[in-house]
Amino acid sequence: MISCLARPAAALDEVYHCGMALGYPPYQYLDEGGEPDGLDVEVARMVFERMGAKPAFEPGIWDNVVASLRLDRLDCVAGMEINDERRVFFDFTTPYYSRRVVLFVRAEDRSINGLKDLHLKAVAGDRHSFVERRLQEEGLLRTVRIVKTRTKDESMRMLLQGNVIAVIAPRAVGLSLARRYGMAVRVIDVGDPGSPVGFAVAKGNAELRDRMENALRELEQSGLLQPVLDKWLGSSW
């Protein structure tokens, strides 16, 4: 997947194809001009610059992005949550922050205050999320209709339109999208301790993973990473 710009050999810049999600602010999204933006995009640019390389971002629906990395159509994915299921297929850098999943409901809706209140309701979210695992543990999963959406942006628009009663999303993502649509929401904490987030590469690509790891550690140790996290997340994470 690595390509090089047509320049003299002594000045070649490596270009890595880096997958990213659509509609996932403040982590990964396209700005009003259609350009990649967000926390993970900015950190990826810093990491590759540190490596003497450049990222070519390839935005897409998240399931397609993950599949493309598995099929070696991408070199890496920016900002993927790390879990045991994904470690089977991918190698990861050490995490540089964590995402905490919560439940979002319309502010005026006082009927939903916990997982038990989702009985026989439609909820937008991902399969295999922390909330779904909690529902399974409490014997509630079969009574809740999980509506899988292509993006979190789509999920929040469904809440705005009244097509679902709640949305499962990382706290920072839901708050960002609620502000975008001018929608007042309530955040219901479901006890998620947080999922670590790092860069993912294809299983066995230790060379790229180690280069990204070293660059990431240098950014942390030099104090350049924390201001980026604070800029994008503030107190929302």
C-alpha positions as CSV (number, residue, x, y, z in Angstrom):
1,M,0.0,0.0,0.0
2,I,2.9,2.4,0.5
3,S,3.5,4.8,-2.4
4,C,6.0,7.5,-3.0
5,L,5.7,10.9,-4.6
6,A,7.5,11.4,-7.9
7,R,10.5,13.3,-6.5
8,P,14.3,12.7,-6.6
9,A,15.3,9.6,-4.6
10,A,17.1,11.5,-1.9
11,A,13.9,13.4,-1.1
12,L,11.2,10.7,-1.4
13,D,8.3,11.1,1.0
14,E,6.6,7.9,2.0
15,V,2.8,8.1,1.7
16,Y,0.6,5.8,3.9
17,H,-3.0,5.2,3.2
18,C,-4.9,5.8,6.4
19,G,-8.5,4.9,6.9
20,M,-10.9,7.1,8.9
21,A,-14.6,7.2,9.8
22,L,-17.2,9.6,8.5
23,G,-19.6,11.5,10.8
24,Y,-17.6,10.9,14.0
25,P,-16.7,14.4,15.4
26,P,-14.7,15.4,17.2
27,Y,-12.5,12.4,16.5
28,Q,-12.8,11.8,12.7
29,Y,-15.0,13.6,10.2
30,L,-14.9,15.8,7.0
31,D,-15.1,19.5,7.5
32,E,-17.4,21.8,5.5
33,G,-14.9,21.8,2.7
34,G,-14.8,18.0,2.6
35,E,-11.3,17.8,4.1
36,P,-10.4,15.2,6.8
37,D,-10.4,16.8,10.3
38,G,-10.7,15.8,13.9
39,L,-8.5,14.7,16.8
40,D,-7.3,11.4,15.3
41,V,-6.6,13.1,12.0
42,E,-4.5,15.7,13.6
43,V,-2.6,13.2,15.7
44,A,-2.0,11.0,12.6
45,R,-0.6,14.0,10.7
46,M,1.8,14.6,13.6
47,V,2.8,11.0,13.9
48,F,3.6,10.6,10.1
49,E,5.4,14.0,10.1
50,R,7.6,12.6,12.9
51,M,8.2,9.5,10.8
52,G,9.2,11.6,7.8
53,A,6.1,10.4,5.9
54,K,2.7,11.6,4.9
55,P,-0.8,10.2,5.4
56,A,-3.3,9.9,2.6
57,F,-6.6,9.8,4.4
58,E,-9.3,7.5,3.0
59,P,-12.7,8.4,4.6
60,G,-15.5,5.8,4.6
61,I,-18.3,4.1,6.5
62,W,-16.7,2.5,9.5
63,D,-17.4,-1.1,8.7
64,N,-15.9,-0.6,5.2
65,V,-12.8,1.0,6.7
66,V,-12.3,-1.9,9.1
67,A,-12.8,-4.4,6.3
68,S,-10.3,-2.5,4.0
69,L,-7.6,-2.8,6.6
70,R,-8.2,-6.5,7.0
71,L,-7.9,-6.9,3.2
72,D,-4.7,-4.9,3.1
73,R,-6.3,-2.1,1.1
74,L,-5.1,0.3,3.8
75,D,-1.9,0.7,5.7
76,C,-3.5,1.8,8.9
77,V,-6.6,3.2,10.5
78,A,-6.6,6.3,12.6
79,G,-8.0,6.1,16.1
80,M,-9.5,2.6,16.5
81,E,-10.8,1.4,19.8
82,I,-8.7,-1.5,21.1
83,N,-10.4,-4.7,22.2
84,D,-9.8,-8.4,22.3
85,E,-12.0,-9.1,19.2
86,R,-10.0,-6.6,17.1
87,R,-6.6,-7.9,18.3
88,V,-7.3,-11.1,16.4
89,F,-7.1,-9.2,13.1
90,F,-5.0,-6.1,13.9
91,D,-1.9,-4.9,15.7
92,F,-2.2,-1.6,17.7
93,T,0.1,1.1,19.0
94,T,-0.3,1.8,22.7
95,P,-3.4,4.0,23.3
96,Y,-3.1,7.8,23.4
97,Y,-6.6,8.4,24.9
98,S,-9.8,6.6,25.7
99,R,-13.5,7.0,24.7
100,R,-16.4,6.5,27.1
101,V,-19.7,5.3,25.8
102,V,-22.9,6.8,27.2
103,L,-26.6,6.9,26.4
104,F,-28.1,10.1,24.9
105,V,-31.8,10.9,25.1
106,R,-33.8,14.1,24.2
107,A,-33.6,16.5,27.2
108,E,-37.4,16.8,27.4
109,D,-37.8,13.0,27.5
110,R,-37.9,12.1,31.2
111,S,-39.0,8.5,30.6
112,I,-35.5,7.1,30.1
113,N,-33.2,7.1,33.1
114,G,-31.4,3.8,32.8
115,L,-31.1,0.6,30.8
116,K,-34.3,-0.9,32.1
117,D,-36.3,1.9,30.6
118,L,-35.2,0.9,27.1
119,H,-37.6,-2.1,27.2
120,L,-39.3,-2.5,23.8
121,K,-37.7,0.7,22.6
122,A,-35.6,1.4,19.5
123,V,-32.0,2.6,20.2
124,A,-29.4,3.7,17.6
125,G,-26.0,2.3,18.1
126,D,-23.3,-0.2,17.2
127,R,-23.4,-3.9,17.7
128,H,-21.0,-5.2,20.4
129,S,-20.9,-1.9,22.2
130,F,-20.4,-1.6,26.0
131,V,-24.1,-0.8,26.3
132,E,-25.1,-3.9,24.4
133,R,-22.8,-6.0,26.7
134,R,-24.5,-4.4,29.8
135,L,-27.9,-5.2,28.3
136,Q,-26.9,-8.7,27.8
137,E,-25.5,-9.1,31.3
138,E,-28.8,-7.7,32.8
139,G,-31.0,-10.0,30.6
140,L,-32.4,-7.0,28.7
141,L,-30.8,-7.3,25.2
142,R,-33.6,-9.3,23.6
143,T,-36.2,-6.7,24.7
144,V,-34.4,-3.7,23.1
145,R,-34.2,-3.1,19.3
146,I,-30.7,-2.0,18.5
147,V,-30.8,0.0,15.2
148,K,-27.3,-0.2,13.6
149,T,-26.5,3.0,11.6
150,R,-23.7,3.8,9.2
151,T,-22.5,6.8,11.2
152,K,-23.1,8.5,14.5
153,D,-24.3,11.5,12.6
154,E,-27.1,9.4,11.3
155,S,-27.8,8.1,14.8
156,M,-28.2,11.6,16.2
157,R,-30.4,12.7,13.3
158,M,-32.7,9.7,14.0
159,L,-33.0,10.9,17.6
160,L,-33.7,14.4,16.5
161,Q,-36.5,13.1,14.2
162,G,-38.0,10.9,16.9
163,N,-37.2,7.6,15.0
164,V,-35.3,6.2,18.1
165,I,-35.7,6.9,21.8
166,A,-31.9,6.9,22.5
167,V,-28.5,6.8,21.0
168,I,-25.4,4.9,22.1
169,A,-22.3,6.9,21.4
170,P,-19.0,8.1,22.9
171,R,-19.7,11.1,25.1
172,A,-17.6,13.6,23.1
173,V,-19.2,12.4,19.8
174,G,-22.8,12.7,21.0
175,L,-22.2,16.2,22.5
176,S,-20.6,17.4,19.4
177,L,-23.4,16.2,17.1
178,A,-26.1,17.5,19.5
179,R,-24.5,21.0,19.3
180,R,-24.4,20.7,15.5
181,Y,-28.2,20.1,15.3
182,G,-29.1,22.4,18.1
183,M,-30.7,19.5,20.1
184,A,-30.8,19.5,23.9
185,V,-29.9,16.1,25.2
186,R,-29.4,14.3,28.5
187,V,-26.4,12.1,29.1
188,I,-27.1,8.8,30.9
189,D,-23.9,7.2,32.4
190,V,-24.0,3.4,31.9
191,G,-20.8,2.7,33.8
192,D,-18.4,2.4,30.9
193,P,-14.8,2.7,32.2
194,G,-13.6,3.7,28.8
195,S,-12.1,2.0,25.8
196,P,-8.4,2.7,24.9
197,V,-7.8,4.2,21.4
198,G,-4.7,3.7,19.2
199,F,-3.6,3.3,15.6
200,A,-4.4,0.0,14.0
201,V,-2.3,-1.8,11.3
202,A,-2.8,-5.2,9.7
203,K,-1.8,-8.2,11.8
204,G,1.9,-8.8,11.5
205,N,2.9,-5.4,10.2
206,A,5.3,-4.9,13.1
207,E,7.5,-2.5,11.2
208,L,4.8,0.2,10.6
209,R,3.3,-0.4,14.1
210,D,6.7,0.2,15.7
211,R,7.5,3.3,13.7
212,M,4.1,4.8,14.6
213,E,4.6,3.7,18.2
214,N,8.0,5.4,18.4
215,A,6.7,8.6,16.9
216,L,3.7,8.7,19.2
217,R,5.9,8.2,22.3
218,E,8.1,11.0,21.1
219,L,5.1,13.3,20.8
220,E,3.9,12.4,24.3
221,Q,7.4,12.9,25.9
222,S,7.9,16.2,24.1
223,G,4.6,17.5,25.5
224,L,3.2,18.1,22.0
225,L,0.3,15.5,22.2
226,Q,-1.5,16.7,25.3
227,P,-2.4,20.2,23.9
228,V,-4.0,18.5,20.9
229,L,-6.1,16.2,23.2
230,D,-7.2,19.2,25.3
231,K,-8.0,21.3,22.2
232,W,-10.4,18.7,20.7
233,L,-11.9,17.2,23.9
234,G,-11.7,19.8,26.7
235,S,-13.7,18.4,29.6
236,S,-15.9,16.2,27.4
237,W,-13.8,13.0,27.7
